[in-house]
Amino acid sequence: MKRYELRCIACGHVSPFSLRRIFCERCGDLLEVRVEASEVFNREKLLGRVNSMWRYVELLPDFRRPVTMGEGMTRLVRCERLADALGVRELYVKLEGMNPTGSFKDRGISVGVTVALEAGARRVICASTGNTSASLAAYAARAGIECVVLIPKGRIASGKLFQARLFGATICEVSGSFDDALRIVLGRAEEMGAYVLNSVNPWRLEGQKTTAFEIWEQLDGSLGINVVVPVGNAGNISAIWKGFEELRDYGLTDEVPRMIGVQSSGAAPLARMFAKGADSPEWVESPQTVASAIRIGRPINWKRAVRTVRSSGGSIYSVDDHEILEAMRLMATTEGIAAEPAGAAPIALLKSGVESGLLPRDETYVCIATGHHLKDPDPAHVSWNVPVPFEQYLERVTGRS
Ligand code: F0G
């Protein structure tokens, strides 16, 4: 048995329960799902369960049969060569690109579309820098409902746009940034009769918290670690922290990780806020970065993210674009593991953070590689390696001309 409550993240007020509610009835801030479960999983109970995030069903909203494609249970890969190259004691990379549409979004969208059906929705909508639109398009197709996505015109990676088109979403281009697209979605969804599935939707974060459950299971419960997460709208880092908190609250762990966020320096309102020791962020009006997934200037979940890093003893930092591209190269060439630029940002932070003494070497790091490298196959990202004529190569290795 489960009991759900929708509690405001700012004033703590509990709003009347509705699967369609996004904002607090009292102060208008965002809501968090609080789940009270009479029974919870443990490591023995999990043996033999479905190999997807739905194995953690006791803490997931299974109001009806889930809309699922086997999302979650992505590989947590130990990276010794990369750890040596970075100079850290122990490093794992969680390959979220292994999800059905190639990003962590599938976790939240699987739950989100399931809840949307239960709420009676026939049309779902989101604003997106690319991955949410690809994921929502696919899960809406599987559920047999209509999907509308708003994207910043000309600013999303080719693989993601291809996916949204392929899965049959209606794609509306908006001039401006992701932040402008999200503002339109929040302002217009109701009159369109559309169910909003951006990370303002509290149910989406319930899916994304499963990343924490998996890390706990995959590391045999040893959570004295640092978890490094790229931050855009700041939903994912907060969702993962919620998962760790639930593990602690249900007595499944005593220790919880330190949560470290990373933004790109051209889109870093939260990193700047922490660097200055300010209480609230200054928005970035025209965010710029090669990591288009996190090209966001007004992270709507910023309050959740601040609470996350403060309660876990972490922080949010920034890295430059050239460091992100170098991290992609390093991951790929030392481990054969790759990610789209946003997904490589945690490795970039680890490199610069360890070099500058910001991050301790003698610890364990789990970096969340949030999206698949083929999402954004821009030749400019691999300008360090260009094809050569075979004869030229032969000359080089044989020394003959
Ligand atoms: N990494 C990737 C690959 C993403 O696509 C996103 C967000 C993030 C990290 C940041 O996650 O927003 O929860 O802090 N992409 C969204 C989208 C905004 O529309 O696909 P966040």
Boltz pocket constraint, residues with backbone or C-beta under 6 A from the ligand:
constraints:
  - pocket:
      binder: B
      contacts: [[A, 103], [A, 105], [A, 127], [A, 128], [A, 129], [A, 130], [A, 131], [A, 132], [A, 133], [A, 199], [A, 230], [A, 231], [A, 232], [A, 233], [A, 234], [A, 235], [A, 236], [A, 237], [A, 293], [A, 294], [A, 340], [A, 342], [A, 343], [A, 370], [A, 371]]
      max_distance: 6.0
